[in-house]
Amino acid sequence: MKNILLGVSGGIAAYKSANIISKLKKKGYNVRVIMTKNATEIITPLTLETLARDRVVVDMWEKKYNYDVEHISLADWADLILVAPTTLNIIGKIANGIADDMLTTVISASKAPVYFALAMNVNMYENPILIENITKLKKFGYNFIESDEGFLACNVNAKGRLKDEEEIVKIVENHFTKENFLIGKKILITAGPTEERLDPIRFLSNHSTGKMGYAIAKKCVEFGAEVILISGPTNLENQNNIETIRVKSALEMYDECLKHFSKIDIFISTAAVADYRPKVTSDKKIKKSEGNLIIELERNPDILLEMSKLKEHQKLIGFCAESENLIENAMGKLKRKNLDFIVANSVEYFSKDNNKVFIISKDESIKELEEMPKEYLAEFIVKSIVK
Ligand code: PMT
C-alpha cells in the first residue's frame, strides 16, 4: 500500500487532521505525520500518533536512536505528501525556498507529489502575496486543494474552511488512480433554465431541470476542480463542495458569468438560456381583456458568445439542443461562438434522466456516446473533453 506523509501546520483546522489520518488508515494507507511546532498547540502529537500508530515528528533536532538522516528518509519514504491544513506561512516558506523546520525541510527535500489543502482566514486567503506564491508553486507542479466556503473560526461565513476530510482523502485516492486531472483548475458551469419575468406570477422558461449541468459540476469536483455553478431555477439541491450561485433570468446569469470569467480556466455552458425576454415587465398582474394579448420580446445576450469574445487562456465548451439537423447546427455554433468543444443533444432530452450526445471538437472530429443516465454521461463528457 502507498505511503502518505501527512504534514500538519498550525491552523485551527489542525484538529481535523485526526480524522484524515483515521480515514487514510481505514483505506489501508501507511501514514506518517510531521507537525509544525504551532500545530502542536492546537492538537497534541499523542492524538495523531495514536491514530497513525507511529511516532509523530515535530523537531528537527530531537534525539533518536536510528541513524537515518530523518528528513531525507521521510522525504524518500513518501509516495505522496499531503499538507492539511496548510497555512499561508507554509506556502510562503516553500515558495521562497525556506526550510527552517522538519515539515518545510522534508517537502523541500522530496520528489514526491505534494498536495496543499489550504485553510485560513478569508482575508489571508485573498492576500495577493499568497495568490502570487500559489501561482509560482503551481508552475513547479505543486497541487492545491482549495478551501470551501463556510463558517470560519474567525466568526464569518466565507471561503477558507479546510475541504471536507472525506473529499481530501478522495483526492489522495484519485491521485493514485490518475483521476485528479482537474486539480488546480477553476471551472465555471451554467445549468438549468432561465426564467424571463412577465409579471409577478408569470414568466417564460423551458423544461431544463439542471440535471445535466449539475452532474457535470459534480464530476469536475471529483476530478479535483474548483467549480462555480451558476444555476437557473431548479429543484436540485446545492452541494456543499460546489459554489452555487442561484439566478433567475438570462441577464442575471450573464452578469454572474462576467464576474467570474477572468478567473477561470474552463467554461461549460449547459444552461438552456432563453434567447428572448419580454420587452416590458409589469409590476402588477396583467389583467385579461377582450381580444389577444401581444407580448413583444427582445433579445437576451448570448452568454456563451459574449464569453468567447473575452476568451484569453480559457477553454470554452458549449451545448447544443436541436430538434433537427443536430450535427450541422452544432458545427455552426461551435464555429460562431469560437468554442473548443460542443456537446450536441436532441431537445427530447430536456428534463430526462438519460441523455445521448455527440461531442464535436474544434477540429470537427465527432465522438458519439451511447444513451445513458446523465450522472454517468457526465464522466464521459468531462473525460473526453477536458482530459
Ligand atoms: O437540464 P436538463 O433537464 O438536464 O437538460 C439538459 C439540456 C438538454 C438542457 C442540455 O443538455 C443542453 O442541451 N443545454 C443547452 C441548451 C441550449 O439552450 O442549447 P442552444 O443550442 O440553444 O444554445 C447553444 C449554447 O449557447 C449552449 O451552450 C447555451 O448554454 C448557450 N447559450 C444560448 C443562448 C443564450 N442566450 N446564451 C447562451 O449562453
Boltz pocket constraint, residues with backbone or C-beta under 6 A from the ligand:
constraints:
  - pocket:
      binder: B
      contacts: [[A, 190], [A, 192], [A, 193], [A, 207], [A, 208], [A, 209], [A, 210], [A, 211], [A, 212], [A, 213], [A, 250], [A, 269], [A, 270], [A, 271], [A, 272], [A, 273], [A, 274], [A, 275], [A, 300], [A, 301], [A, 302], [A, 303], [A, 304], [A, 305], [A, 317], [A, 318], [A, 319], [A, 320], [A, 321], [A, 322], [A, 333], [A, 343], [A, 345], [A, 346], [A, 347], [A, 349], [A, 350], [A, 351], [A, 352], [A, 374]]
      max_distance: 6.0
